[in-house]
Amino acid sequence: MEQNLQELLKAENEVNKRVSEALQRKNQRLKVIKEEAEKELHHHRVDKEADYQRALARLKQQIAEEGSADGNQEQRDMDNIQRDFQKNKEIVVDLLVKNVLSVNIEIPKVVKGTF
């Protein structure tokens, strides 16, 4: 009986040792997998950040180009308006003066009552 008990204890120790070794191997594999995943994640983040920065730079450049184009267009429009104003200013003033000075002072027939 003592011998059977010793064999059971020895078997139990052997099983515990194997389980412990299996857990160590499992933990080691998990550690390696985690490290590889972190490396891949880091590379992925770096790539995505680089893509984002390139897209941001492109967008900023596009906005700057559109802004300068809009600014140039606005300046051209203002120049055209100013040129048209200078060209038509005297014509409009003359027309207004002519209309003010040529007011018909006759009393309308409707007011007189003669139809």
Phi and psi restraints in degrees (range 20) as a CNS / XPLOR table:
assign (resid 1 and name C) (resid 2 and name N)
       (resid 2 and name CA) (resid 2 and name C) 1.0 -59.6 20.0 2
assign (resid 2 and name N) (resid 2 and name CA)
       (resid 2 and name C) (resid 3 and name N) 1.0 -38.4 20.0 2
assign (resid 2 and name C) (resid 3 and name N)
       (resid 3 and name CA) (resid 3 and name C) 1.0 -68.8 20.0 2
assign (resid 3 and name N) (resid 3 and name CA)
       (resid 3 and name C) (resid 4 and name N) 1.0 -41.3 20.0 2
assign (resid 3 and name C) (resid 4 and name N)
       (resid 4 and name CA) (resid 4 and name C) 1.0 -63.0 20.0 2
assign (resid 4 and name N) (resid 4 and name CA)
       (resid 4 and name C) (resid 5 and name N) 1.0 -39.5 20.0 2
assign (resid 4 and name C) (resid 5 and name N)
       (resid 5 and name CA) (resid 5 and name C) 1.0 -64.7 20.0 2
assign (resid 5 and name N) (resid 5 and name CA)
       (resid 5 and name C) (resid 6 and name N) 1.0 -40.9 20.0 2
assign (resid 5 and name C) (resid 6 and name N)
       (resid 6 and name CA) (resid 6 and name C) 1.0 -63.7 20.0 2
assign (resid 6 and name N) (resid 6 and name CA)
       (resid 6 and name C) (resid 7 and name N) 1.0 -40.9 20.0 2
assign (resid 6 and name C) (resid 7 and name N)
       (resid 7 and name CA) (resid 7 and name C) 1.0 -65.8 20.0 2
assign (resid 7 and name N) (resid 7 and name CA)
       (resid 7 and name C) (resid 8 and name N) 1.0 -40.9 20.0 2
assign (resid 7 and name C) (resid 8 and name N)
       (resid 8 and name CA) (resid 8 and name C) 1.0 -64.2 20.0 2
assign (resid 8 and name N) (resid 8 and name CA)
       (resid 8 and name C) (resid 9 and name N) 1.0 -42.2 20.0 2
assign (resid 8 and name C) (resid 9 and name N)
       (resid 9 and name CA) (resid 9 and name C) 1.0 -64.4 20.0 2
assign (resid 9 and name N) (resid 9 and name CA)
       (resid 9 and name C) (resid 10 and name N) 1.0 -40.9 20.0 2
assign (resid 9 and name C) (resid 10 and name N)
       (resid 10 and name CA) (resid 10 and name C) 1.0 -64.4 20.0 2
assign (resid 10 and name N) (resid 10 and name CA)
       (resid 10 and name C) (resid 11 and name N) 1.0 -42.7 20.0 2
assign (resid 10 and name C) (resid 11 and name N)
       (resid 11 and name CA) (resid 11 and name C) 1.0 -64.9 20.0 2
assign (resid 11 and name N) (resid 11 and name CA)
       (resid 11 and name C) (resid 12 and name N) 1.0 -41.3 20.0 2
assign (resid 11 and name C) (resid 12 and name N)
       (resid 12 and name CA) (resid 12 and name C) 1.0 -63.7 20.0 2
assign (resid 12 and name N) (resid 12 and name CA)
       (resid 12 and name C) (resid 13 and name N) 1.0 -42.5 20.0 2
assign (resid 12 and name C) (resid 13 and name N)
       (resid 13 and name CA) (resid 13 and name C) 1.0 -62.7 20.0 2
assign (resid 13 and name N) (resid 13 and name CA)
       (resid 13 and name C) (resid 14 and name N) 1.0 -40.6 20.0 2
assign (resid 13 and name C) (resid 14 and name N)
       (resid 14 and name CA) (resid 14 and name C) 1.0 -63.1 20.0 2
assign (resid 14 and name N) (resid 14 and name CA)
       (resid 14 and name C) (resid 15 and name N) 1.0 -45.0 20.0 2
assign (resid 14 and name C) (resid 15 and name N)
       (resid 15 and name CA) (resid 15 and name C) 1.0 -64.0 20.0 2
assign (resid 15 and name N) (resid 15 and name CA)
       (resid 15 and name C) (resid 16 and name N) 1.0 -43.7 20.0 2
assign (resid 15 and name C) (resid 16 and name N)
       (resid 16 and name CA) (resid 16 and name C) 1.0 -60.9 20.0 2
assign (resid 16 and name N) (resid 16 and name CA)
       (resid 16 and name C) (resid 17 and name N) 1.0 -39.3 20.0 2
assign (resid 16 and name C) (resid 17 and name N)
       (resid 17 and name CA) (resid 17 and name C) 1.0 -64.2 20.0 2
assign (resid 17 and name N) (resid 17 and name CA)
       (resid 17 and name C) (resid 18 and name N) 1.0 -45.0 20.0 2
assign (resid 17 and name C) (resid 18 and name N)
       (resid 18 and name CA) (resid 18 and name C) 1.0 -64.6 20.0 2
assign (resid 18 and name N) (resid 18 and name CA)
       (resid 18 and name C) (resid 19 and name N) 1.0 -42.3 20.0 2
assign (resid 18 and name C) (resid 19 and name N)
       (resid 19 and name CA) (resid 19 and name C) 1.0 -62.6 20.0 2
assign (resid 19 and name N) (resid 19 and name CA)
       (resid 19 and name C) (resid 20 and name N) 1.0 -43.2 20.0 2
assign (resid 19 and name C) (resid 20 and name N)
       (resid 20 and name CA) (resid 20 and name C) 1.0 -61.9 20.0 2
assign (resid 20 and name N) (resid 20 and name CA)
       (resid 20 and name C) (resid 21 and name N) 1.0 -44.4 20.0 2
assign (resid 20 and name C) (resid 21 and name N)
       (resid 21 and name CA) (resid 21 and name C) 1.0 -64.0 20.0 2
assign (resid 21 and name N) (resid 21 and name CA)
       (resid 21 and name C) (resid 22 and name N) 1.0 -41.2 20.0 2
assign (resid 21 and name C) (resid 22 and name N)
       (resid 22 and name CA) (resid 22 and name C) 1.0 -63.0 20.0 2
assign (resid 22 and name N) (resid 22 and name CA)
       (resid 22 and name C) (resid 23 and name N) 1.0 -41.7 20.0 2
assign (resid 22 and name C) (resid 23 and name N)
       (resid 23 and name CA) (resid 23 and name C) 1.0 -64.2 20.0 2
assign (resid 23 and name N) (resid 23 and name CA)
       (resid 23 and name C) (resid 24 and name N) 1.0 -38.8 20.0 2
assign (resid 23 and name C) (resid 24 and name N)
       (resid 24 and name CA) (resid 24 and name C) 1.0 -64.6 20.0 2
assign (resid 24 and name N) (resid 24 and name CA)
       (resid 24 and name C) (resid 25 and name N) 1.0 -43.8 20.0 2
assign (resid 24 and name C) (resid 25 and name N)
       (resid 25 and name CA) (resid 25 and name C) 1.0 -62.5 20.0 2
assign (resid 25 and name N) (resid 25 and name CA)
       (resid 25 and name C) (resid 26 and name N) 1.0 -42.9 20.0 2
assign (resid 25 and name C) (resid 26 and name N)
       (resid 26 and name CA) (resid 26 and name C) 1.0 -61.5 20.0 2
assign (resid 26 and name N) (resid 26 and name CA)
       (resid 26 and name C) (resid 27 and name N) 1.0 -46.8 20.0 2
assign (resid 26 and name C) (resid 27 and name N)
       (resid 27 and name CA) (resid 27 and name C) 1.0 -62.9 20.0 2
assign (resid 27 and name N) (resid 27 and name CA)
       (resid 27 and name C) (resid 28 and name N) 1.0 -38.9 20.0 2
assign (resid 27 and name C) (resid 28 and name N)
       (resid 28 and name CA) (resid 28 and name C) 1.0 -64.1 20.0 2
assign (resid 28 and name N) (resid 28 and name CA)
       (resid 28 and name C) (resid 29 and name N) 1.0 -44.6 20.0 2
assign (resid 28 and name C) (resid 29 and name N)
       (resid 29 and name CA) (resid 29 and name C) 1.0 -62.8 20.0 2
assign (resid 29 and name N) (resid 29 and name CA)
       (resid 29 and name C) (resid 30 and name N) 1.0 -43.3 20.0 2
assign (resid 29 and name C) (resid 30 and name N)
       (resid 30 and name CA) (resid 30 and name C) 1.0 -61.3 20.0 2
assign (resid 30 and name N) (resid 30 and name CA)
       (resid 30 and name C) (resid 31 and name N) 1.0 -38.7 20.0 2
assign (resid 30 and name C) (resid 31 and name N)
       (resid 31 and name CA) (resid 31 and name C) 1.0 -64.1 20.0 2
assign (resid 31 and name N) (resid 31 and name CA)
       (resid 31 and name C) (resid 32 and name N) 1.0 -44.6 20.0 2
assign (resid 31 and name C) (resid 32 and name N)
       (resid 32 and name CA) (resid 32 and name C) 1.0 -63.8 20.0 2
assign (resid 32 and name N) (resid 32 and name CA)
       (resid 32 and name C) (resid 33 and name N) 1.0 -44.6 20.0 2
assign (resid 32 and name C) (resid 33 and name N)
       (resid 33 and name CA) (resid 33 and name C) 1.0 -61.8 20.0 2
assign (resid 33 and name N) (resid 33 and name CA)
       (resid 33 and name C) (resid 34 and name N) 1.0 -42.1 20.0 2
assign (resid 33 and name C) (resid 34 and name N)
       (resid 34 and name CA) (resid 34 and name C) 1.0 -63.2 20.0 2
assign (resid 34 and name N) (resid 34 and name CA)
       (resid 34 and name C) (resid 35 and name N) 1.0 -43.5 20.0 2
assign (resid 34 and name C) (resid 35 and name N)
       (resid 35 and name CA) (resid 35 and name C) 1.0 -62.9 20.0 2
assign (resid 35 and name N) (resid 35 and name CA)
       (resid 35 and name C) (resid 36 and name N) 1.0 -43.4 20.0 2
assign (resid 35 and name C) (resid 36 and name N)
       (resid 36 and name CA) (resid 36 and name C) 1.0 -63.9 20.0 2
assign (resid 36 and name N) (resid 36 and name CA)
       (resid 36 and name C) (resid 37 and name N) 1.0 -41.4 20.0 2
assign (resid 36 and name C) (resid 37 and name N)
       (resid 37 and name CA) (resid 37 and name C) 1.0 -63.6 20.0 2
assign (resid 37 and name N) (resid 37 and name CA)
       (resid 37 and name C) (resid 38 and name N) 1.0 -40.5 20.0 2
assign (resid 37 and name C) (resid 38 and name N)
       (resid 38 and name CA) (resid 38 and name C) 1.0 -65.0 20.0 2
assign (resid 38 and name N) (resid 38 and name CA)
       (resid 38 and name C) (resid 39 and name N) 1.0 -38.8 20.0 2
assign (resid 38 and name C) (resid 39 and name N)
       (resid 39 and name CA) (resid 39 and name C) 1.0 -63.1 20.0 2
assign (resid 39 and name N) (resid 39 and name CA)
       (resid 39 and name C) (resid 40 and name N) 1.0 -46.9 20.0 2
assign (resid 39 and name C) (resid 40 and name N)
       (resid 40 and name CA) (resid 40 and name C) 1.0 -62.0 20.0 2
assign (resid 40 and name N) (resid 40 and name CA)
       (resid 40 and name C) (resid 41 and name N) 1.0 -42.1 20.0 2
assign (resid 40 and name C) (resid 41 and name N)
       (resid 41 and name CA) (resid 41 and name C) 1.0 -62.7 20.0 2
assign (resid 41 and name N) (resid 41 and name CA)
       (resid 41 and name C) (resid 42 and name N) 1.0 -41.8 20.0 2
assign (resid 41 and name C) (resid 42 and name N)
       (resid 42 and name CA) (resid 42 and name C) 1.0 -61.8 20.0 2
assign (resid 42 and name N) (resid 42 and name CA)
       (resid 42 and name C) (resid 43 and name N) 1.0 -46.7 20.0 2
assign (resid 42 and name C) (resid 43 and name N)
       (resid 43 and name CA) (resid 43 and name C) 1.0 -61.8 20.0 2
assign (resid 43 and name N) (resid 43 and name CA)
       (resid 43 and name C) (resid 44 and name N) 1.0 -41.6 20.0 2
assign (resid 43 and name C) (resid 44 and name N)
       (resid 44 and name CA) (resid 44 and name C) 1.0 -62.7 20.0 2
assign (resid 44 and name N) (resid 44 and name CA)
       (resid 44 and name C) (resid 45 and name N) 1.0 -43.7 20.0 2
assign (resid 44 and name C) (resid 45 and name N)
       (resid 45 and name CA) (resid 45 and name C) 1.0 -63.3 20.0 2
assign (resid 45 and name N) (resid 45 and name CA)
       (resid 45 and name C) (resid 46 and name N) 1.0 -42.5 20.0 2
assign (resid 45 and name C) (resid 46 and name N)
       (resid 46 and name CA) (resid 46 and name C) 1.0 -62.1 20.0 2
assign (resid 46 and name N) (resid 46 and name CA)
       (resid 46 and name C) (resid 47 and name N) 1.0 -45.2 20.0 2
assign (resid 46 and name C) (resid 47 and name N)
       (resid 47 and name CA) (resid 47 and name C) 1.0 -61.6 20.0 2
assign (resid 47 and name N) (resid 47 and name CA)
       (resid 47 and name C) (resid 48 and name N) 1.0 -46.2 20.0 2
assign (resid 47 and name C) (resid 48 and name N)
       (resid 48 and name CA) (resid 48 and name C) 1.0 -65.4 20.0 2
assign (resid 48 and name N) (resid 48 and name CA)
       (resid 48 and name C) (resid 49 and name N) 1.0 -38.6 20.0 2
assign (resid 48 and name C) (resid 49 and name N)
       (resid 49 and name CA) (resid 49 and name C) 1.0 -64.4 20.0 2
assign (resid 49 and name N) (resid 49 and name CA)
       (resid 49 and name C) (resid 50 and name N) 1.0 -41.8 20.0 2
assign (resid 49 and name C) (resid 50 and name N)
       (resid 50 and name CA) (resid 50 and name C) 1.0 -63.4 20.0 2
assign (resid 50 and name N) (resid 50 and name CA)
       (resid 50 and name C) (resid 51 and name N) 1.0 -43.8 20.0 2
assign (resid 50 and name C) (resid 51 and name N)
       (resid 51 and name CA) (resid 51 and name C) 1.0 -59.4 20.0 2
assign (resid 51 and name N) (resid 51 and name CA)
       (resid 51 and name C) (resid 52 and name N) 1.0 -44.2 20.0 2
assign (resid 51 and name C) (resid 52 and name N)
       (resid 52 and name CA) (resid 52 and name C) 1.0 -62.4 20.0 2
assign (resid 52 and name N) (resid 52 and name CA)
       (resid 52 and name C) (resid 53 and name N) 1.0 -45.0 20.0 2
assign (resid 52 and name C) (resid 53 and name N)
       (resid 53 and name CA) (resid 53 and name C) 1.0 -64.6 20.0 2
assign (resid 53 and name N) (resid 53 and name CA)
       (resid 53 and name C) (resid 54 and name N) 1.0 -39.6 20.0 2
assign (resid 53 and name C) (resid 54 and name N)
       (resid 54 and name CA) (resid 54 and name C) 1.0 -63.8 20.0 2
assign (resid 54 and name N) (resid 54 and name CA)
       (resid 54 and name C) (resid 55 and name N) 1.0 -45.5 20.0 2
assign (resid 54 and name C) (resid 55 and name N)
       (resid 55 and name CA) (resid 55 and name C) 1.0 -63.4 20.0 2
assign (resid 55 and name N) (resid 55 and name CA)
       (resid 55 and name C) (resid 56 and name N) 1.0 -40.1 20.0 2
assign (resid 55 and name C) (resid 56 and name N)
       (resid 56 and name CA) (resid 56 and name C) 1.0 -64.3 20.0 2
assign (resid 56 and name N) (resid 56 and name CA)
       (resid 56 and name C) (resid 57 and name N) 1.0 -43.4 20.0 2
assign (resid 56 and name C) (resid 57 and name N)
       (resid 57 and name CA) (resid 57 and name C) 1.0 -63.6 20.0 2
assign (resid 57 and name N) (resid 57 and name CA)
       (resid 57 and name C) (resid 58 and name N) 1.0 -42.6 20.0 2
assign (resid 57 and name C) (resid 58 and name N)
       (resid 58 and name CA) (resid 58 and name C) 1.0 -60.6 20.0 2
assign (resid 58 and name N) (resid 58 and name CA)
       (resid 58 and name C) (resid 59 and name N) 1.0 -44.7 20.0 2
assign (resid 58 and name C) (resid 59 and name N)
       (resid 59 and name CA) (resid 59 and name C) 1.0 -65.2 20.0 2
assign (resid 59 and name N) (resid 59 and name CA)
       (resid 59 and name C) (resid 60 and name N) 1.0 -42.2 20.0 2
assign (resid 59 and name C) (resid 60 and name N)
       (resid 60 and name CA) (resid 60 and name C) 1.0 -62.3 20.0 2
assign (resid 60 and name N) (resid 60 and name CA)
       (resid 60 and name C) (resid 61 and name N) 1.0 -41.4 20.0 2
assign (resid 60 and name C) (resid 61 and name N)
       (resid 61 and name CA) (resid 61 and name C) 1.0 -64.6 20.0 2
assign (resid 61 and name N) (resid 61 and name CA)
       (resid 61 and name C) (resid 62 and name N) 1.0 -43.2 20.0 2
assign (resid 61 and name C) (resid 62 and name N)
       (resid 62 and name CA) (resid 62 and name C) 1.0 -62.2 20.0 2
assign (resid 62 and name N) (resid 62 and name CA)
       (resid 62 and name C) (resid 63 and name N) 1.0 -43.2 20.0 2
assign (resid 62 and name C) (resid 63 and name N)
       (resid 63 and name CA) (resid 63 and name C) 1.0 -64.1 20.0 2
assign (resid 63 and name N) (resid 63 and name CA)
       (resid 63 and name C) (resid 64 and name N) 1.0 -41.4 20.0 2
assign (resid 63 and name C) (resid 64 and name N)
       (resid 64 and name CA) (resid 64 and name C) 1.0 -64.0 20.0 2
assign (resid 64 and name N) (resid 64 and name CA)
       (resid 64 and name C) (resid 65 and name N) 1.0 -42.1 20.0 2
assign (resid 64 and name C) (resid 65 and name N)
       (resid 65 and name CA) (resid 65 and name C) 1.0 -65.1 20.0 2
assign (resid 65 and name N) (resid 65 and name CA)
       (resid 65 and name C) (resid 66 and name N) 1.0 -43.5 20.0 2
assign (resid 65 and name C) (resid 66 and name N)
       (resid 66 and name CA) (resid 66 and name C) 1.0 -66.0 20.0 2
assign (resid 66 and name N) (resid 66 and name CA)
       (resid 66 and name C) (resid 67 and name N) 1.0 -38.6 20.0 2
assign (resid 66 and name C) (resid 67 and name N)
       (resid 67 and name CA) (resid 67 and name C) 1.0 -63.3 20.0 2
assign (resid 67 and name N) (resid 67 and name CA)
       (resid 67 and name C) (resid 68 and name N) 1.0 -43.2 20.0 2
assign (resid 67 and name C) (resid 68 and name N)
       (resid 68 and name CA) (resid 68 and name C) 1.0 -69.9 20.0 2
assign (resid 68 and name N) (resid 68 and name CA)
       (resid 68 and name C) (resid 69 and name N) 1.0 -35.3 20.0 2
assign (resid 68 and name C) (resid 69 and name N)
       (resid 69 and name CA) (resid 69 and name C) 1.0 -66.8 20.0 2
assign (resid 69 and name N) (resid 69 and name CA)
       (resid 69 and name C) (resid 70 and name N) 1.0 -42.3 20.0 2
assign (resid 69 and name C) (resid 70 and name N)
       (resid 70 and name CA) (resid 70 and name C) 1.0 -64.3 20.0 2
assign (resid 70 and name N) (resid 70 and name CA)
       (resid 70 and name C) (resid 71 and name N) 1.0 -41.3 20.0 2
assign (resid 70 and name C) (resid 71 and name N)
       (resid 71 and name CA) (resid 71 and name C) 1.0 -62.5 20.0 2
assign (resid 71 and name N) (resid 71 and name CA)
       (resid 71 and name C) (resid 72 and name N) 1.0 -42.0 20.0 2
assign (resid 71 and name C) (resid 72 and name N)
       (resid 72 and name CA) (resid 72 and name C) 1.0 -65.5 20.0 2
assign (resid 72 and name N) (resid 72 and name CA)
       (resid 72 and name C) (resid 73 and name N) 1.0 -41.8 20.0 2
assign (resid 72 and name C) (resid 73 and name N)
       (resid 73 and name CA) (resid 73 and name C) 1.0 -64.4 20.0 2
assign (resid 73 and name N) (resid 73 and name CA)
       (resid 73 and name C) (resid 74 and name N) 1.0 -42.4 20.0 2
assign (resid 73 and name C) (resid 74 and name N)
       (resid 74 and name CA) (resid 74 and name C) 1.0 -61.6 20.0 2
assign (resid 74 and name N) (resid 74 and name CA)
       (resid 74 and name C) (resid 75 and name N) 1.0 -40.7 20.0 2
assign (resid 74 and name C) (resid 75 and name N)
       (resid 75 and name CA) (resid 75 and name C) 1.0 -65.6 20.0 2
assign (resid 75 and name N) (resid 75 and name CA)
       (resid 75 and name C) (resid 76 and name N) 1.0 -41.6 20.0 2
assign (resid 75 and name C) (resid 76 and name N)
       (resid 76 and name CA) (resid 76 and name C) 1.0 -62.9 20.0 2
assign (resid 76 and name N) (resid 76 and name CA)
       (resid 76 and name C) (resid 77 and name N) 1.0 -41.8 20.0 2
assign (resid 76 and name C) (resid 77 and name N)
       (resid 77 and name CA) (resid 77 and name C) 1.0 -62.5 20.0 2
assign (resid 77 and name N) (resid 77 and name CA)
       (resid 77 and name C) (resid 78 and name N) 1.0 -44.1 20.0 2
assign (resid 77 and name C) (resid 78 and name N)
       (resid 78 and name CA) (resid 78 and name C) 1.0 -63.7 20.0 2
assign (resid 78 and name N) (resid 78 and name CA)
       (resid 78 and name C) (resid 79 and name N) 1.0 -39.4 20.0 2
assign (resid 78 and name C) (resid 79 and name N)
       (resid 79 and name CA) (resid 79 and name C) 1.0 -62.9 20.0 2
assign (resid 79 and name N) (resid 79 and name CA)
       (resid 79 and name C) (resid 80 and name N) 1.0 -42.2 20.0 2
assign (resid 79 and name C) (resid 80 and name N)
       (resid 80 and name CA) (resid 80 and name C) 1.0 -63.3 20.0 2
assign (resid 80 and name N) (resid 80 and name CA)
       (resid 80 and name C) (resid 81 and name N) 1.0 -43.4 20.0 2
assign (resid 80 and name C) (resid 81 and name N)
       (resid 81 and name CA) (resid 81 and name C) 1.0 -62.6 20.0 2
assign (resid 81 and name N) (resid 81 and name CA)
       (resid 81 and name C) (resid 82 and name N) 1.0 -44.5 20.0 2
assign (resid 81 and name C) (resid 82 and name N)
       (resid 82 and name CA) (resid 82 and name C) 1.0 -63.6 20.0 2
assign (resid 82 and name N) (resid 82 and name CA)
       (resid 82 and name C) (resid 83 and name N) 1.0 -41.8 20.0 2
assign (resid 82 and name C) (resid 83 and name N)
       (resid 83 and name CA) (resid 83 and name C) 1.0 -64.0 20.0 2
assign (resid 83 and name N) (resid 83 and name CA)
       (resid 83 and name C) (resid 84 and name N) 1.0 -44.4 20.0 2
assign (resid 83 and name C) (resid 84 and name N)
       (resid 84 and name CA) (resid 84 and name C) 1.0 -62.9 20.0 2
assign (resid 84 and name N) (resid 84 and name CA)
       (resid 84 and name C) (resid 85 and name N) 1.0 -40.1 20.0 2
assign (resid 84 and name C) (resid 85 and name N)
       (resid 85 and name CA) (resid 85 and name C) 1.0 -60.5 20.0 2
assign (resid 85 and name N) (resid 85 and name CA)
       (resid 85 and name C) (resid 86 and name N) 1.0 -48.9 20.0 2
assign (resid 85 and name C) (resid 86 and name N)
       (resid 86 and name CA) (resid 86 and name C) 1.0 -62.8 20.0 2
assign (resid 86 and name N) (resid 86 and name CA)
       (resid 86 and name C) (resid 87 and name N) 1.0 -37.6 20.0 2
assign (resid 86 and name C) (resid 87 and name N)
       (resid 87 and name CA) (resid 87 and name C) 1.0 -68.8 20.0 2
assign (resid 87 and name N) (resid 87 and name CA)
       (resid 87 and name C) (resid 88 and name N) 1.0 -39.2 20.0 2
assign (resid 87 and name C) (resid 88 and name N)
       (resid 88 and name CA) (resid 88 and name C) 1.0 -99.0 20.0 2
assign (resid 88 and name N) (resid 88 and name CA)
       (resid 88 and name C) (resid 89 and name N) 1.0 -4.8 20.0 2
assign (resid 88 and name C) (resid 89 and name N)
       (resid 89 and name CA) (resid 89 and name C) 1.0 -59.4 20.0 2
assign (resid 89 and name N) (resid 89 and name CA)
       (resid 89 and name C) (resid 90 and name N) 1.0 -51.0 20.0 2
assign (resid 89 and name C) (resid 90 and name N)
       (resid 90 and name CA) (resid 90 and name C) 1.0 -67.9 20.0 2
assign (resid 90 and name N) (resid 90 and name CA)
       (resid 90 and name C) (resid 91 and name N) 1.0 -36.1 20.0 2
assign (resid 90 and name C) (resid 91 and name N)
       (resid 91 and name CA) (resid 91 and name C) 1.0 -62.8 20.0 2
assign (resid 91 and name N) (resid 91 and name CA)
       (resid 91 and name C) (resid 92 and name N) 1.0 -45.3 20.0 2
assign (resid 91 and name C) (resid 92 and name N)
       (resid 92 and name CA) (resid 92 and name C) 1.0 -66.7 20.0 2
assign (resid 92 and name N) (resid 92 and name CA)
       (resid 92 and name C) (resid 93 and name N) 1.0 -42.6 20.0 2
assign (resid 92 and name C) (resid 93 and name N)
       (resid 93 and name CA) (resid 93 and name C) 1.0 -62.0 20.0 2
assign (resid 93 and name N) (resid 93 and name CA)
       (resid 93 and name C) (resid 94 and name N) 1.0 -45.2 20.0 2
assign (resid 93 and name C) (resid 94 and name N)
       (resid 94 and name CA) (resid 94 and name C) 1.0 -61.0 20.0 2
assign (resid 94 and name N) (resid 94 and name CA)
       (resid 94 and name C) (resid 95 and name N) 1.0 -42.0 20.0 2
assign (resid 94 and name C) (resid 95 and name N)
       (resid 95 and name CA) (resid 95 and name C) 1.0 -63.9 20.0 2
assign (resid 95 and name N) (resid 95 and name CA)
       (resid 95 and name C) (resid 96 and name N) 1.0 -43.1 20.0 2
assign (resid 95 and name C) (resid 96 and name N)
       (resid 96 and name CA) (resid 96 and name C) 1.0 -63.3 20.0 2
assign (resid 96 and name N) (resid 96 and name CA)
       (resid 96 and name C) (resid 97 and name N) 1.0 -45.1 20.0 2
assign (resid 96 and name C) (resid 97 and name N)
       (resid 97 and name CA) (resid 97 and name C) 1.0 -62.1 20.0 2
assign (resid 97 and name N) (resid 97 and name CA)
       (resid 97 and name C) (resid 98 and name N) 1.0 -43.9 20.0 2
assign (resid 97 and name C) (resid 98 and name N)
       (resid 98 and name CA) (resid 98 and name C) 1.0 -60.3 20.0 2
assign (resid 98 and name N) (resid 98 and name CA)
       (resid 98 and name C) (resid 99 and name N) 1.0 -45.4 20.0 2
assign (resid 98 and name C) (resid 99 and name N)
       (resid 99 and name CA) (resid 99 and name C) 1.0 -67.9 20.0 2
assign (resid 99 and name N) (resid 99 and name CA)
       (resid 99 and name C) (resid 100 and name N) 1.0 -36.2 20.0 2
assign (resid 99 and name C) (resid 100 and name N)
       (resid 100 and name CA) (resid 100 and name C) 1.0 -68.9 20.0 2
assign (resid 100 and name N) (resid 100 and name CA)
       (resid 100 and name C) (resid 101 and name N) 1.0 -39.9 20.0 2
assign (resid 100 and name C) (resid 101 and name N)
       (resid 101 and name CA) (resid 101 and name C) 1.0 -79.6 20.0 2
assign (resid 101 and name N) (resid 101 and name CA)
       (resid 101 and name C) (resid 102 and name N) 1.0 -17.6 20.0 2
assign (resid 101 and name C) (resid 102 and name N)
       (resid 102 and name CA) (resid 102 and name C) 1.0 -107.1 20.0 2
assign (resid 102 and name N) (resid 102 and name CA)
       (resid 102 and name C) (resid 103 and name N) 1.0 43.7 20.0 2
assign (resid 102 and name C) (resid 103 and name N)
       (resid 103 and name CA) (resid 103 and name C) 1.0 -78.4 20.0 2
assign (resid 103 and name N) (resid 103 and name CA)
       (resid 103 and name C) (resid 104 and name N) 1.0 133.0 20.0 2
assign (resid 103 and name C) (resid 104 and name N)
       (resid 104 and name CA) (resid 104 and name C) 1.0 -78.9 20.0 2
assign (resid 104 and name N) (resid 104 and name CA)
       (resid 104 and name C) (resid 105 and name N) 1.0 117.4 20.0 2
assign (resid 104 and name C) (resid 105 and name N)
       (resid 105 and name CA) (resid 105 and name C) 1.0 -96.6 20.0 2
assign (resid 105 and name N) (resid 105 and name CA)
       (resid 105 and name C) (resid 106 and name N) 1.0 4.9 20.0 2
assign (resid 105 and name C) (resid 106 and name N)
       (resid 106 and name CA) (resid 106 and name C) 1.0 -70.2 20.0 2
assign (resid 106 and name N) (resid 106 and name CA)
       (resid 106 and name C) (resid 107 and name N) 1.0 143.4 20.0 2
assign (resid 106 and name C) (resid 107 and name N)
       (resid 107 and name CA) (resid 107 and name C) 1.0 -78.6 20.0 2
assign (resid 107 and name N) (resid 107 and name CA)
       (resid 107 and name C) (resid 108 and name N) 1.0 129.5 20.0 2
assign (resid 107 and name C) (resid 108 and name N)
       (resid 108 and name CA) (resid 108 and name C) 1.0 -63.6 20.0 2
assign (resid 108 and name N) (resid 108 and name CA)
       (resid 108 and name C) (resid 109 and name N) 1.0 152.7 20.0 2
assign (resid 108 and name C) (resid 109 and name N)
       (resid 109 and name CA) (resid 109 and name C) 1.0 -60.8 20.0 2
assign (resid 109 and name N) (resid 109 and name CA)
       (resid 109 and name C) (resid 110 and name N) 1.0 -34.2 20.0 2
assign (resid 109 and name C) (resid 110 and name N)
       (resid 110 and name CA) (resid 110 and name C) 1.0 -63.3 20.0 2
assign (resid 110 and name N) (resid 110 and name CA)
       (resid 110 and name C) (resid 111 and name N) 1.0 -39.8 20.0 2
assign (resid 110 and name C) (resid 111 and name N)
       (resid 111 and name CA) (resid 111 and name C) 1.0 -71.9 20.0 2
assign (resid 111 and name N) (resid 111 and name CA)
       (resid 111 and name C) (resid 112 and name N) 1.0 -37.6 20.0 2
assign (resid 111 and name C) (resid 112 and name N)
       (resid 112 and name CA) (resid 112 and name C) 1.0 -69.3 20.0 2
assign (resid 112 and name N) (resid 112 and name CA)
       (resid 112 and name C) (resid 113 and name N) 1.0 -29.8 20.0 2
assign (resid 112 and name C) (resid 113 and name N)
       (resid 113 and name CA) (resid 113 and name C) 1.0 90.4 20.0 2
assign (resid 113 and name N) (resid 113 and name CA)
       (resid 113 and name C) (resid 114 and name N) 1.0 10.2 20.0 2
assign (resid 113 and name C) (resid 114 and name N)
       (resid 114 and name CA) (resid 114 and name C) 1.0 -102.8 20.0 2
assign (resid 114 and name N) (resid 114 and name CA)
       (resid 114 and name C) (resid 115 and name N) 1.0 112.6 20.0 2
